[in-house]
């Protein structure tokens, strides 16, 4: 039987791309001591999701962000912690109008109090609030990477439209395509019709090394963006215009911060949360000493996230005896593997 390489699937390639970015970003340069990066995967907006996201951060500000805990702050919580006063004040006097009913603000205040990120007290029937910490401007740049290990012509056409959307909107500071390194003098991906603003990274997933085949252009994140809503679909001879709308810089800034908060909470090792580590065939393997990747003992390869589910025909729950005997710590191997990945994810966030 011919075994599939551990990095043949796009999912496995994506995990290697994330690990490479965690170790080597920025490409062809070194990370300054006052800088830090966070890497997450499968994040974006309602209309667009990126394979990999790299957050370039100020290390001191990132450590200050840790005061608010590992969970993300949604828009309601950010509205409160960013505008909370330094001295006690009635919340309606302290906070700017939210643009939606105040009862939702009260709910967010109670949630912030439960999470320990806001001082809250009652004076009669009035809820007063006080800031615990200033919310830092911790995200400097957002870099989006699309992972396409084998970029054929049809995949390039689809990817080209997605990258054009990214360039026009300007939500990320840079967009890249990571593809499998071929070793040819000119990487074949450069002959595809991709926007010139997108960078190209030739990655060798087995050795975890990469070369920049094409450098990206910085996008205008502080200027209005253009969201492409509909494209002409009448073929090459269709000269009709696309439908689009403008997105103002304030909306872009808020959306960027929402993406960053989700990336802070999730990271890229959260794949275990959508897989079944409680299956007896689930394992983590890291033969090269640089990364732990999911491995299915039944399939004898790195399984995809879609394959590793309760509907998998090979799925078998862990025997109860594995858990009752405390293997190797109480909870069984599946719980132990989840805890191990969570510990590694936590260490990537300074200050936690």
C-alpha positions as a LaTeX table, in Angstrom:
\begin{tabular}{lrrr}
\hline
Residue & $x$ (\AA) & $y$ (\AA) & $z$ (\AA) \\
\hline
Unk1 & 0.00 & 0.00 & 0.00 \\
Unk2 & 1.31 & 3.47 & $-0.95$ \\
Unk3 & 1.23 & 5.86 & 1.94 \\
Unk4 & 0.13 & 9.43 & 1.48 \\
Unk5 & 2.60 & 12.05 & 2.59 \\
Unk6 & 1.68 & 13.82 & 5.80 \\
Unk7 & 1.45 & 17.16 & 4.01 \\
Unk8 & $-0.46$ & 16.11 & 0.87 \\
Unk9 & $-3.86$ & 17.48 & 1.91 \\
Unk10 & $-4.58$ & 21.20 & 1.92 \\
Unk11 & $-5.45$ & 20.97 & 5.62 \\
Unk12 & $-2.07$ & 19.46 & 6.50 \\
Unk13 & $-0.30$ & 22.01 & 4.30 \\
Unk14 & $-2.21$ & 24.74 & 6.11 \\
Unk15 & $-0.99$ & 23.53 & 9.49 \\
Unk16 & 2.59 & 23.53 & 8.24 \\
Unk17 & 2.13 & 27.01 & 6.81 \\
Unk18 & 0.88 & 28.24 & 10.19 \\
Unk19 & 3.84 & 26.70 & 12.00 \\
Unk20 & 6.27 & 28.17 & 9.48 \\
Unk21 & 4.76 & 31.64 & 10.00 \\
Unk22 & 4.96 & 31.22 & 13.77 \\
Unk23 & 8.68 & 30.43 & 13.53 \\
Unk24 & 9.90 & 32.51 & 10.58 \\
Unk25 & 7.67 & 35.54 & 10.09 \\
Unk26 & 8.42 & 38.05 & 8.62 \\
Unk27 & 9.88 & 36.31 & 5.53 \\
Unk28 & 13.43 & 37.26 & 4.53 \\
Unk29 & 13.74 & 39.41 & 7.66 \\
Unk30 & 14.05 & 39.09 & 11.42 \\
Unk31 & 11.53 & 40.00 & 14.09 \\
Unk32 & 12.58 & 42.92 & 16.29 \\
Unk33 & 12.72 & 42.34 & 20.02 \\
Unk34 & 9.81 & 44.70 & 20.72 \\
Unk35 & 7.59 & 42.94 & 18.21 \\
Unk36 & 5.48 & 39.80 & 18.48 \\
Unk37 & 3.24 & 37.82 & 16.16 \\
Unk38 & 0.11 & 35.74 & 16.56 \\
Unk39 & $-1.00$ & 33.18 & 13.99 \\
Unk40 & $-4.56$ & 31.93 & 13.51 \\
Unk41 & $-6.41$ & 30.02 & 10.83 \\
Unk42 & $-9.83$ & 29.97 & 9.12 \\
Unk43 & $-10.91$ & 33.46 & 10.11 \\
Unk44 & $-12.39$ & 36.44 & 8.32 \\
Unk45 & $-15.74$ & 38.08 & 7.63 \\
Unk46 & $-19.18$ & 36.88 & 6.57 \\
Unk47 & $-18.19$ & 37.20 & 2.91 \\
Unk48 & $-14.53$ & 36.21 & 3.05 \\
Unk49 & $-12.53$ & 33.72 & 5.10 \\
Unk50 & $-8.75$ & 33.44 & 5.04 \\
Unk51 & $-6.76$ & 30.24 & 5.54 \\
Unk52 & $-4.06$ & 31.82 & 7.72 \\
Unk53 & $-3.86$ & 35.15 & 9.50 \\
Unk54 & $-0.67$ & 36.65 & 10.92 \\
Unk55 & $-1.06$ & 39.49 & 13.42 \\
Unk56 & 1.98 & 41.73 & 13.78 \\
Unk57 & 1.84 & 43.31 & 17.24 \\
Unk58 & 3.69 & 45.55 & 19.62 \\
Unk59 & 4.91 & 43.17 & 22.34 \\
Unk60 & 4.18 & 45.54 & 25.22 \\
Unk61 & 0.66 & 46.24 & 23.97 \\
Unk62 & 0.07 & 42.53 & 23.41 \\
Unk63 & 1.07 & 41.83 & 27.01 \\
Unk64 & $-1.36$ & 44.56 & 28.12 \\
Unk65 & $-4.11$ & 42.86 & 26.12 \\
Unk66 & $-3.58$ & 39.77 & 28.30 \\
Unk67 & $-5.17$ & 41.68 & 31.21 \\
Unk68 & $-8.52$ & 41.03 & 29.54 \\
Unk69 & $-8.03$ & 37.26 & 29.46 \\
Unk70 & $-7.73$ & 34.69 & 26.67 \\
Unk71 & $-11.32$ & 34.98 & 25.45 \\
Unk72 & $-12.15$ & 37.42 & 22.69 \\
Unk73 & $-13.87$ & 40.73 & 23.36 \\
Unk74 & $-16.88$ & 41.13 & 21.08 \\
Unk75 & $-18.08$ & 44.53 & 19.84 \\
Unk76 & $-20.30$ & 45.12 & 22.90 \\
Unk77 & $-17.48$ & 44.39 & 25.35 \\
Unk78 & $-15.02$ & 46.48 & 23.35 \\
Unk79 & $-17.47$ & 49.38 & 23.42 \\
Unk80 & $-17.45$ & 49.24 & 27.21 \\
Unk81 & $-13.79$ & 48.63 & 28.05 \\
Unk82 & $-12.56$ & 51.22 & 25.52 \\
Unk83 & $-14.90$ & 53.93 & 26.84 \\
Unk84 & $-15.10$ & 53.09 & 30.55 \\
Unk85 & $-14.10$ & 56.06 & 32.77 \\
Unk86 & $-11.17$ & 56.09 & 35.15 \\
Unk87 & $-13.49$ & 57.13 & 38.03 \\
Unk88 & $-16.88$ & 55.75 & 39.01 \\
Unk89 & $-19.71$ & 57.01 & 36.80 \\
Unk90 & $-23.24$ & 56.06 & 35.82 \\
Unk91 & $-22.86$ & 53.88 & 32.75 \\
Unk92 & $-25.25$ & 55.94 & 30.59 \\
Unk93 & $-23.29$ & 59.09 & 31.35 \\
Unk94 & $-19.92$ & 57.42 & 30.84 \\
Unk95 & $-20.51$ & 55.55 & 27.58 \\
Unk96 & $-21.31$ & 57.07 & 24.19 \\
Unk97 & $-24.65$ & 56.12 & 22.67 \\
Unk98 & $-24.32$ & 52.56 & 21.34 \\
Unk99 & $-26.85$ & 52.92 & 18.53 \\
Unk100 & $-28.87$ & 50.00 & 19.91 \\
Unk101 & $-30.99$ & 49.46 & 23.09 \\
Unk102 & $-29.23$ & 50.14 & 26.38 \\
Unk103 & $-30.41$ & 46.82 & 27.80 \\
Unk104 & $-27.78$ & 45.10 & 25.66 \\
Unk105 & $-25.18$ & 47.41 & 27.16 \\
Unk106 & $-26.26$ & 46.38 & 30.65 \\
Unk107 & $-25.94$ & 42.72 & 29.68 \\
Unk108 & $-22.42$ & 43.35 & 28.38 \\
Unk109 & $-21.53$ & 45.22 & 31.59 \\
Unk110 & $-22.60$ & 42.23 & 33.68 \\
Unk111 & $-20.59$ & 39.90 & 31.42 \\
Unk112 & $-17.52$ & 42.13 & 31.76 \\
Unk113 & $-17.99$ & 42.09 & 35.53 \\
Unk114 & $-18.22$ & 38.27 & 35.56 \\
Unk115 & $-15.00$ & 38.08 & 33.50 \\
Unk116 & $-13.23$ & 40.47 & 35.88 \\
Unk117 & $-12.32$ & 43.07 & 33.24 \\
Unk118 & $-14.47$ & 45.94 & 34.56 \\
Unk119 & $-15.27$ & 47.39 & 37.97 \\
Unk120 & $-19.04$ & 47.47 & 38.51 \\
Unk121 & $-21.13$ & 48.59 & 41.49 \\
Unk122 & $-24.72$ & 49.56 & 42.23 \\
Unk123 & $-25.78$ & 52.86 & 43.76 \\
Unk124 & $-29.49$ & 52.56 & 44.38 \\
Unk125 & $-30.94$ & 51.54 & 41.04 \\
Unk126 & $-28.02$ & 52.96 & 39.07 \\
Unk127 & $-25.19$ & 50.84 & 37.70 \\
Unk128 & $-21.83$ & 52.56 & 37.92 \\
Unk129 & $-18.69$ & 51.40 & 36.14 \\
Unk130 & $-14.96$ & 52.09 & 36.33 \\
Unk131 & $-12.08$ & 51.09 & 34.11 \\
Unk132 & $-9.67$ & 48.43 & 35.32 \\
Unk133 & $-7.19$ & 48.72 & 32.48 \\
Unk134 & $-6.95$ & 50.78 & 29.35 \\
Unk135 & $-7.64$ & 48.71 & 26.25 \\
Unk136 & $-4.39$ & 48.83 & 24.24 \\
Unk137 & $-3.91$ & 49.38 & 20.51 \\
Unk138 & $-2.20$ & 46.02 & 20.25 \\
Unk139 & $-2.58$ & 45.15 & 16.54 \\
Unk140 & $-0.29$ & 46.92 & 14.07 \\
Unk141 & $-0.72$ & 44.88 & 10.91 \\
Unk142 & $-2.88$ & 42.02 & 9.66 \\
Unk143 & $-1.46$ & 39.68 & 7.02 \\
Unk144 & $-3.72$ & 37.22 & 5.20 \\
Unk145 & $-2.37$ & 34.04 & 3.59 \\
Unk146 & $-4.20$ & 31.69 & 1.24 \\
Unk147 & $-2.77$ & 28.16 & 1.28 \\
Unk148 & $-2.88$ & 26.35 & $-2.06$ \\
Unk149 & $-0.35$ & 23.49 & $-2.16$ \\
Unk150 & $-1.30$ & 22.46 & $-5.73$ \\
Unk151 & $-2.51$ & 25.47 & $-7.69$ \\
Unk152 & $-3.95$ & 24.30 & $-11.00$ \\
Unk153 & $-5.58$ & 26.62 & $-13.56$ \\
Unk154 & $-9.15$ & 26.29 & $-12.25$ \\
Unk155 & $-8.05$ & 26.82 & $-8.64$ \\
Unk156 & $-6.03$ & 29.86 & $-9.76$ \\
Unk157 & $-9.10$ & 31.42 & $-11.39$ \\
Unk158 & $-11.14$ & 31.05 & $-8.21$ \\
Unk159 & $-8.29$ & 32.28 & $-6.06$ \\
Unk160 & $-7.68$ & 35.25 & $-8.36$ \\
Unk161 & $-11.23$ & 36.50 & $-7.78$ \\
Unk162 & $-10.82$ & 36.12 & $-4.01$ \\
Unk163 & $-7.56$ & 38.03 & $-3.99$ \\
Unk164 & $-9.06$ & 40.80 & $-6.13$ \\
Unk165 & $-11.76$ & 41.12 & $-3.46$ \\
Unk166 & $-9.07$ & 41.39 & $-0.76$ \\
Unk167 & $-7.08$ & 44.01 & $-2.67$ \\
Unk168 & $-10.13$ & 46.14 & $-3.44$ \\
Unk169 & $-11.43$ & 46.05 & 0.13 \\
Unk170 & $-8.05$ & 46.59 & 1.81 \\
Unk171 & $-9.03$ & 44.95 & 5.08 \\
Unk172 & $-5.65$ & 43.25 & 5.50 \\
Unk173 & $-2.33$ & 45.08 & 5.20 \\
Unk174 & $-0.93$ & 42.35 & 2.95 \\
Unk175 & $-2.26$ & 39.30 & 1.14 \\
Unk176 & $-0.15$ & 36.27 & 0.21 \\
Unk177 & $-0.50$ & 32.94 & $-1.52$ \\
Unk178 & 1.46 & 30.03 & $-0.05$ \\
Unk179 & 1.99 & 27.15 & $-2.47$ \\
Unk180 & 4.16 & 24.05 & $-2.49$ \\
Unk181 & 7.70 & 24.73 & $-3.70$ \\
Unk182 & 8.39 & 23.02 & $-7.03$ \\
Unk183 & 12.13 & 23.70 & $-7.31$ \\
Unk184 & 11.75 & 25.15 & $-10.81$ \\
Unk185 & 13.68 & 28.28 & $-11.74$ \\
Unk186 & 10.41 & 30.24 & $-11.90$ \\
Unk187 & 7.56 & 28.96 & $-9.76$ \\
Unk188 & 4.56 & 28.03 & $-11.98$ \\
Unk189 & 2.21 & 30.04 & $-9.76$ \\
Unk190 & 3.77 & 33.24 & $-11.12$ \\
Unk191 & 2.31 & 32.49 & $-14.54$ \\
Unk192 & $-1.23$ & 32.40 & $-13.18$ \\
Unk193 & $-3.51$ & 35.44 & $-13.37$ \\
Unk194 & $-3.21$ & 36.56 & $-9.76$ \\
Unk195 & $-3.26$ & 40.23 & $-8.71$ \\
Unk196 & 0.22 & 41.75 & $-8.66$ \\
Unk197 & $-0.54$ & 43.16 & $-5.19$ \\
Unk198 & $-0.53$ & 39.63 & $-3.73$ \\
Unk199 & 2.73 & 38.08 & $-2.55$ \\
Unk200 & 3.71 & 34.50 & $-3.37$ \\
Unk201 & 5.43 & 32.19 & $-0.90$ \\
Unk202 & 7.00 & 28.92 & $-2.09$ \\
Unk203 & 6.85 & 26.62 & 0.94 \\
Unk204 & 8.48 & 23.23 & 1.38 \\
Unk205 & 6.22 & 21.73 & 4.06 \\
Unk206 & 8.36 & 18.70 & 4.85 \\
Unk207 & 11.46 & 20.72 & 5.78 \\
Unk208 & 9.44 & 23.77 & 6.90 \\
Unk209 & 11.45 & 26.15 & 4.71 \\
Unk210 & 10.17 & 28.83 & 2.34 \\
Unk211 & 11.26 & 31.35 & $-0.26$ \\
Unk212 & 9.54 & 34.54 & $-1.37$ \\
Unk213 & 8.73 & 34.18 & $-5.07$ \\
Unk214 & 6.92 & 37.53 & $-5.27$ \\
Unk215 & 6.72 & 40.32 & $-2.68$ \\
Unk216 & 3.30 & 41.86 & $-1.96$ \\
Unk217 & 2.29 & 45.49 & $-2.02$ \\
Unk218 & 0.99 & 47.11 & 1.14 \\
Unk219 & $-2.75$ & 47.78 & 0.95 \\
Unk220 & $-4.47$ & 51.00 & 2.01 \\
Unk221 & $-6.18$ & 49.91 & 5.21 \\
Unk222 & $-6.68$ & 53.52 & 6.40 \\
Unk223 & $-8.55$ & 54.57 & 3.26 \\
Unk224 & $-12.07$ & 53.67 & 2.07 \\
Unk225 & $-12.29$ & 50.20 & 0.57 \\
Unk226 & $-14.41$ & 48.75 & $-2.20$ \\
Unk227 & $-16.45$ & 45.64 & $-1.49$ \\
Unk228 & $-17.23$ & 43.72 & $-4.68$ \\
Unk229 & $-20.78$ & 42.40 & $-4.41$ \\
Unk230 & $-21.41$ & 40.86 & $-7.83$ \\
Unk231 & $-19.30$ & 40.22 & $-10.92$ \\
Unk232 & $-20.36$ & 39.96 & $-14.58$ \\
Unk233 & $-21.05$ & 36.29 & $-15.35$ \\
Unk234 & $-21.66$ & 36.42 & $-19.09$ \\
Unk235 & $-18.22$ & 35.17 & $-20.09$ \\
Unk236 & $-15.32$ & 36.99 & $-21.72$ \\
Unk237 & $-17.63$ & 39.11 & $-23.91$ \\
Unk238 & $-19.70$ & 40.37 & $-20.98$ \\
Unk239 & $-18.79$ & 44.04 & $-20.58$ \\
Unk240 & $-21.32$ & 44.85 & $-17.86$ \\
Unk241 & $-20.07$ & 46.46 & $-14.67$ \\
Unk242 & $-19.67$ & 44.74 & $-11.33$ \\
Unk243 & $-21.80$ & 45.80 & $-8.38$ \\
Unk244 & $-19.87$ & 47.16 & $-5.43$ \\
Unk245 & $-20.14$ & 49.32 & $-2.35$ \\
Unk246 & $-17.71$ & 51.53 & $-0.47$ \\
Unk247 & $-16.58$ & 50.71 & 3.05 \\
Unk248 & $-15.44$ & 53.62 & 5.18 \\
Unk249 & $-12.18$ & 53.41 & 7.19 \\
Unk250 & $-14.01$ & 53.38 & 10.54 \\
Unk251 & $-15.95$ & 50.23 & 9.63 \\
Unk252 & $-12.78$ & 48.63 & 8.34 \\
Unk253 & $-10.92$ & 49.45 & 11.56 \\
Unk254 & $-13.69$ & 47.92 & 13.68 \\
Unk255 & $-13.80$ & 44.79 & 11.51 \\
Unk256 & $-10.00$ & 44.43 & 11.69 \\
Unk257 & $-10.15$ & 44.58 & 15.47 \\
Unk258 & $-12.95$ & 41.99 & 15.55 \\
Unk259 & $-10.84$ & 39.64 & 13.43 \\
Unk260 & $-7.82$ & 40.23 & 15.65 \\
Unk261 & $-9.80$ & 39.47 & 18.81 \\
Unk262 & $-11.05$ & 36.20 & 17.34 \\
Unk263 & $-7.51$ & 35.31 & 16.29 \\
Unk264 & $-6.27$ & 36.07 & 19.82 \\
Unk265 & $-8.81$ & 33.68 & 21.30 \\
Unk266 & $-8.52$ & 30.88 & 18.76 \\
Unk267 & $-4.99$ & 30.65 & 17.39 \\
Unk268 & $-4.28$ & 27.94 & 14.84 \\
Unk269 & $-3.98$ & 24.95 & 17.16 \\
Unk270 & $-7.73$ & 25.03 & 17.79 \\
Unk271 & $-8.22$ & 22.37 & 15.10 \\
Unk272 & $-8.68$ & 19.88 & 17.91 \\
Unk273 & $-11.92$ & 21.67 & 18.85 \\
Unk274 & $-13.54$ & 20.63 & 15.55 \\
Unk275 & $-12.07$ & 17.11 & 15.51 \\
Unk276 & $-12.58$ & 14.06 & 17.71 \\
Unk277 & $-9.61$ & 13.61 & 20.05 \\
Unk278 & $-11.83$ & 11.27 & 22.09 \\
Unk279 & $-11.58$ & 8.69 & 19.28 \\
Unk280 & $-9.24$ & 5.81 & 20.09 \\
Unk281 & $-7.54$ & 6.28 & 16.68 \\
Unk282 & $-6.76$ & 9.98 & 17.19 \\
Unk283 & $-3.15$ & 10.88 & 17.94 \\
Unk284 & $-0.69$ & 13.74 & 17.66 \\
Unk285 & 2.57 & 13.17 & 15.84 \\
Unk286 & 5.60 & 15.38 & 15.40 \\
Unk287 & 8.39 & 13.37 & 13.85 \\
Unk288 & 10.48 & 16.41 & 12.93 \\
Unk289 & 10.39 & 17.88 & 16.44 \\
Unk290 & 8.86 & 21.17 & 15.29 \\
Unk291 & 5.13 & 20.57 & 15.38 \\
Unk292 & 2.42 & 18.26 & 16.65 \\
Unk293 & $-0.07$ & 17.37 & 13.93 \\
Unk294 & $-3.25$ & 15.26 & 14.09 \\
Unk295 & $-2.82$ & 11.69 & 12.96 \\
Unk296 & $-5.38$ & 8.94 & 12.45 \\
Unk297 & $-4.13$ & 5.48 & 13.34 \\
Unk298 & $-6.97$ & 3.92 & 11.31 \\
Unk299 & $-6.21$ & 5.90 & 8.13 \\
Unk300 & $-2.46$ & 5.86 & 8.75 \\
Unk301 & $-2.11$ & 9.54 & 7.81 \\
Unk302 & $-2.91$ & 13.10 & 8.81 \\
Unk303 & $-6.68$ & 13.28 & 8.51 \\
Unk304 & $-8.60$ & 16.38 & 7.51 \\
Unk305 & $-10.88$ & 18.22 & 9.91 \\
Unk306 & $-13.90$ & 17.22 & 7.81 \\
Unk307 & $-12.95$ & 13.54 & 7.98 \\
Unk308 & $-12.40$ & 13.54 & 11.74 \\
Unk309 & $-15.96$ & 13.68 & 12.98 \\
Unk310 & $-18.59$ & 11.52 & 14.59 \\
Unk311 & $-19.76$ & 10.42 & 11.13 \\
Unk312 & $-16.37$ & 8.88 & 10.30 \\
Unk313 & $-16.88$ & 5.12 & 9.75 \\
Unk314 & $-13.66$ & 4.43 & 11.64 \\
Unk315 & $-14.70$ & 6.44 & 14.71 \\
Unk316 & $-14.49$ & 4.51 & 17.97 \\
Unk317 & $-14.85$ & 6.19 & 21.38 \\
Unk318 & $-12.01$ & 5.78 & 23.81 \\
Unk319 & $-12.53$ & 2.74 & 26.02 \\
Unk320 & $-13.83$ & 3.90 & 29.42 \\
Unk321 & $-10.98$ & 2.06 & 31.13 \\
Unk322 & $-8.52$ & 4.54 & 29.57 \\
Unk323 & $-10.17$ & 7.32 & 31.55 \\
Unk324 & $-10.83$ & 5.53 & 34.80 \\
Unk325 & $-7.19$ & 4.54 & 35.13 \\
Unk326 & $-6.03$ & 8.12 & 34.70 \\
Unk327 & $-4.09$ & 7.63 & 31.45 \\
Unk328 & $-1.59$ & 9.33 & 31.83 \\
Unk329 & $-3.52$ & 12.01 & 33.66 \\
Unk330 & $-7.17$ & 11.79 & 34.60 \\
Unk331 & $-9.50$ & 12.30 & 31.65 \\
Unk332 & $-7.98$ & 9.94 & 29.12 \\
Unk333 & $-5.65$ & 10.55 & 26.18 \\
Unk334 & $-8.12$ & 12.73 & 24.24 \\
Unk335 & $-8.41$ & 15.21 & 27.09 \\
Unk336 & $-4.64$ & 15.15 & 27.56 \\
Unk337 & $-4.01$ & 15.95 & 23.88 \\
Unk338 & $-6.48$ & 18.85 & 23.99 \\
Unk339 & $-4.81$ & 20.20 & 27.12 \\
Unk340 & $-1.38$ & 19.91 & 25.51 \\
Unk341 & $-2.42$ & 21.94 & 22.44 \\
Unk342 & $-4.18$ & 24.51 & 24.62 \\
Unk343 & $-0.99$ & 24.97 & 26.65 \\
Unk344 & 1.03 & 25.61 & 23.50 \\
Unk345 & $-1.59$ & 28.03 & 22.22 \\
Unk346 & $-1.55$ & 29.92 & 25.52 \\
Unk347 & 2.26 & 30.32 & 25.49 \\
Unk348 & 2.02 & 32.21 & 22.19 \\
Unk349 & 0.11 & 35.03 & 23.93 \\
Unk350 & 2.57 & 36.99 & 26.10 \\
Unk351 & 1.30 & 37.91 & 29.54 \\
Unk352 & $-1.21$ & 35.10 & 29.99 \\
\hline
\end{tabular}
